[in-house]
C-alpha cells in the first residue's frame, strides 16, 4: 500500500487538508485494508458496506465517527483510485446530537484548583480562558500572545483558520505541549476534584467557556467568532445548555390553573 499511501498523501496535501485530517484519513484506509487482509484497491462497494456495518456492530463507533471514516474512504476511491462512489449504496448515518457535559463556574474553579502541578493548572486555565481546542492550545507559542491588545492568536485552527481570542490577565500557558499532556491534566484534576463522574476532557472546558459567556450576556455571533465555528448553527447548541436562557422561558404548564388534590372536578 506504500504507493497508494503516497498518492493519497499528495492528494490530501495539495488540497491543504489539516494534518489531523490527513492522519485520520490515512489511518482509516489502512484500517479498512487490514480488516479484509487485502490491498484497498482490490476492495469494492460490498466490502465498504460490510466495513460500515462493522464500525457500528464490532467497534461500536458513534455515527459522527462513522461518517468521518466513510468520508476518508470516499476520498480514497474518488481522488486516488478515480472510481465512482454511490451515495445510494453507501449512505451516511444520521447525525446524532448529544448535548455536552457542562460544569458550573464553581466546578471549573474546583477543577483548576485541583491540578496537581502548576503547569497543569496553567493548561486548564488556558483551555477555559480561551475556549480553544486541545490541539490549538498545544500549538500556542509565546509569540502568539499579544499583551498590548490583550488577545491570543489562534493559528491554523480547524479549517486552517486563524482567529483572535481574549487574553485573561491571569497567567496562561506560553509554550507548546502535546495534546496528551492536556488530556492527562484534565483527567488527573477531575479525579482530585471529585469530578471524575462528569467525564471531563479538554473539550469540556471549551463548552464551559461558550456556555458561561452566553450566560453572562455575550451574543451568539461573538461566541461563534471566538470558537471559530464556520456556521452559527454550530453555536446554537449552547442555547440548550445555558441556564439563563432555559430559565427565561417558562413552561406552558405554569399558565394553567389546576385543581388541588382532592378538589372535585367541575363539569363543563
C-alpha positions in Angstrom: 0.0 0.0 0.0 3.1 2.2 0.1 2.5 3.7 -3.4 -1.2 4.2 -2.9 -0.5 5.8 0.5 2.0 8.2 -1.1 -0.6 9.2 -3.7 -3.3 9.8 -1.1 -0.9 11.9 1.0 -0.1 14.0 -2.1 -3.8 14.4 -2.9 -4.7 15.4 0.6 -1.8 17.9 0.9 -2.3 19.6 -2.4 -5.9 20.3 -1.2 -4.4 21.8 2.0 -6.1 19.4 4.4 -5.2 19.8 8.1 -2.6 17.4 9.4 -5.1 15.9 11.8 -7.5 15.1 9.0 -4.7 13.7 6.9 -3.7 11.3 9.7 -7.3 10.3 10.3 -7.9 9.6 6.6 -4.7 7.6 6.1 -5.5 5.6 9.3 -9.0 4.8 8.0 -7.8 3.4 4.7 -5.1 1.3 6.4 -7.6 0.0 8.9 -10.1 -0.8 6.1 -7.3 -2.7 4.3 -6.2 -4.7 7.4 -9.8 -5.6 8.2 -10.1 -7.6 4.9 -6.4 -8.5 4.6 -6.2 -7.1 1.1 -4.9 -4.0 -0.6 -7.7 -1.3 -0.7 -7.6 -1.1 -4.5 -8.8 -4.7 -4.5 -11.9 -3.9 -2.4 -15.2 -2.6 -3.7 -18.7 -1.4 -2.6 -19.6 -4.7 -0.9 -16.5 -4.5 1.3 -17.3 -0.9 2.1 -20.9 -1.9 3.1 -19.5 -4.7 5.4 -17.0 -2.4 6.9 -19.5 0.3 7.6 -21.7 -2.2 9.4 -18.7 -3.5 11.4 -17.9 0.1 12.5 -21.2 0.1 14.3 -21.5 -3.5 15.5 -17.9 -4.6 16.1 -16.2 -1.4 17.1 -19.2 0.5 18.5 -18.3 3.8 16.9 -20.5 6.8 17.1 -22.4 7.9 13.9 -20.4 11.0 13.5 -17.2 9.0 13.7 -18.5 6.5 11.1 -19.3 9.5 8.8 -15.7 10.6 9.0 -14.5 7.1 8.2 -16.8 7.0 5.1 -15.5 10.4 4.0 -12.0 9.1 4.1 -12.9 6.0 2.0 -14.8 8.2 -0.4 -11.8 10.5 -0.8 -9.6 7.4 -1.4 -11.8 5.9 -4.1 -12.7 9.1 -5.9 -9.5 11.1 -5.7 -6.8 8.3 -5.5 -8.4 5.4 -7.5 -10.5 7.7 -9.7 -13.5 5.4 -9.2 -17.2 6.3 -8.8 -18.9 6.5 -5.4 -22.5 5.7 -5.0 -24.3 7.7 -2.2 -27.3 5.3 -2.6 -25.1 2.3 -1.8 -23.1 4.0 0.9 -25.5 6.2 2.8 -24.0 8.3 5.6 -25.6 7.5 9.0 -28.0 10.0 10.5 -26.2 12.6 12.7 -26.7 12.3 16.5 -26.6 15.5 18.5 -25.5 14.9 22.1 -25.5 17.8 24.5 -22.0 18.0 26.0 -21.4 17.8 29.7 -21.1 21.3 31.3 -19.6 22.3 34.6 -20.8 25.2 36.6 -18.3 28.1 37.2 -17.8 26.8 40.7 -16.9 23.3 39.4 -14.5 24.8 36.8 -12.8 26.6 39.7 -12.6 23.3 41.7 -11.1 21.6 38.6 -8.4 24.2 38.2 -7.6 24.3 41.9 -7.3 20.5 42.0 -4.5 20.5 39.4 -1.5 18.6 40.9 1.2 20.6 39.1 1.3 24.3 38.5 1.9 23.7 34.8 -1.3 21.6 34.6 -3.1 24.4 36.3 -1.9 26.8 33.7 -3.1 24.5 30.9 -6.5 24.2 32.4 -6.8 27.9 32.8 -5.7 28.4 29.2 -8.4 26.0 27.9 -11.1 27.7 29.9 -9.9 31.3 29.3 -9.7 30.9 25.5 -12.2 28.2 24.6 -9.6 26.9 22.2 -9.5 23.3 21.1 -7.0 20.9 22.6 -4.7 20.9 19.5 -4.9 24.7 19.3 -3.7 25.1 22.9 -1.0 22.6 22.3 0.4 24.7 19.5 0.4 28.0 21.3 3.7 29.9 21.5 4.9 33.0 23.3 4.8 34.9 20.1 1.0 34.2 19.8 0.3 36.2 23.0 -0.3 39.9 22.2 -0.2 41.6 25.6 -0.7 45.1 24.1 -4.1 44.2 22.6 -4.8 41.6 25.3 -5.5 38.8 22.7 -4.1 35.4 21.9 -3.7 34.5 18.2 -5.0 31.0 17.5 -3.2 30.0 14.3 -4.2 27.2 12.0 -7.4 26.3 13.8 -10.0 23.9 12.4 -10.3 24.5 8.7 -6.9 26.2 8.8 -8.5 29.4 10.0 -6.7 31.9 12.3 -8.6 33.9 14.9 -8.0 36.0 18.0 -9.4 35.2 21.4 -9.3 37.3 24.6 -6.2 37.2 26.8 -7.1 36.9 30.5 -4.9 39.0 32.8 -4.3 35.7 34.7 -1.4 33.7 33.6 -1.8 31.3 30.7 0.4 28.7 29.0 3.3 30.1 27.0 4.9 27.2 25.1 3.8 24.2 23.0 2.9 20.9 24.7 1.4 17.7 23.4 -2.3 17.1 23.2 -1.8 14.1 25.5 -0.5 16.3 28.3 -3.6 18.4 28.1 -5.8 15.3 28.2 -3.9 14.0 31.3 -4.1 17.3 33.0 -7.9 17.3 32.7 -8.3 13.7 33.8 -6.0 14.0 36.9 -7.5 17.2 38.0 -11.0 15.8 37.7 -10.1 12.8 39.8 -8.6 15.1 42.5 -11.6 17.4 42.4 -14.1 14.6 42.8 -15.5 15.3 39.3 -14.4 12.1 37.5 -18.1 11.1 37.1 -18.5 14.1 34.8 -16.2 12.6 32.1 -14.2 15.7 31.8 -11.8 16.2 28.9 -10.2 19.3 27.3 -13.2 20.0 25.1 -15.4 20.2 28.2 -13.7 23.4 29.1 -14.3 24.8 25.6 -18.0 24.0 26.1 -17.9 25.7 29.5 -16.2 28.7 28.0 -19.0 29.2 25.5 -21.9 28.4 27.8 -20.7 30.7 30.6 -20.1 33.5 28.1 -23.7 33.1 26.9 -25.0 33.1 30.5 -23.0 36.3 31.1 -24.8 38.0 28.3 -22.5 37.6 25.3 -24.3 37.2 22.0 -24.1 34.0 19.8 -22.3 35.8 16.9 -19.5 36.8 19.2 -19.2 33.3 20.7 -19.2 31.9 17.2 -16.2 34.0 16.2 -14.3 33.2 19.4 -14.9 29.5 18.9 -14.0 29.6 15.2 -17.3 28.0 14.1 -18.0 28.2 10.4 -21.8 28.2 10.9 -23.8 29.9 13.5 -25.9 26.8 13.8 -23.0 25.0 15.4 -23.0 27.7 18.1 -26.7 27.5 18.9 -26.2 24.2 20.8 -25.2 26.4 23.7 -28.7 27.8 23.9 -29.7 24.3 25.1 -27.1 24.4 27.8 -27.4 28.0 29.2 -29.3 28.1 32.4 -30.1 31.8 31.8 -31.9 31.0 28.5 -33.6 27.9 29.8 -35.0 29.6 32.9 -36.1 32.7 30.9 -38.6 30.5 29.1 -41.5 29.4 31.3 -43.2 26.1 30.9 -46.8 26.3 29.4 -47.8 24.3 32.5 -47.2 27.4 34.6 -50.1 29.2 32.9 -52.7 26.5 33.7 -55.0 26.7 36.7 -55.1 23.2 38.1 -57.3 21.9 40.9 -55.6 20.9 44.1 -55.6 17.3 45.2 -59.0 16.2 46.5 -61.0 19.0 44.9 -64.0 17.9 42.9 -63.9 18.2 39.1 -66.2 20.9 37.8 -68.4 19.9 34.9 -68.3 21.7 31.7 
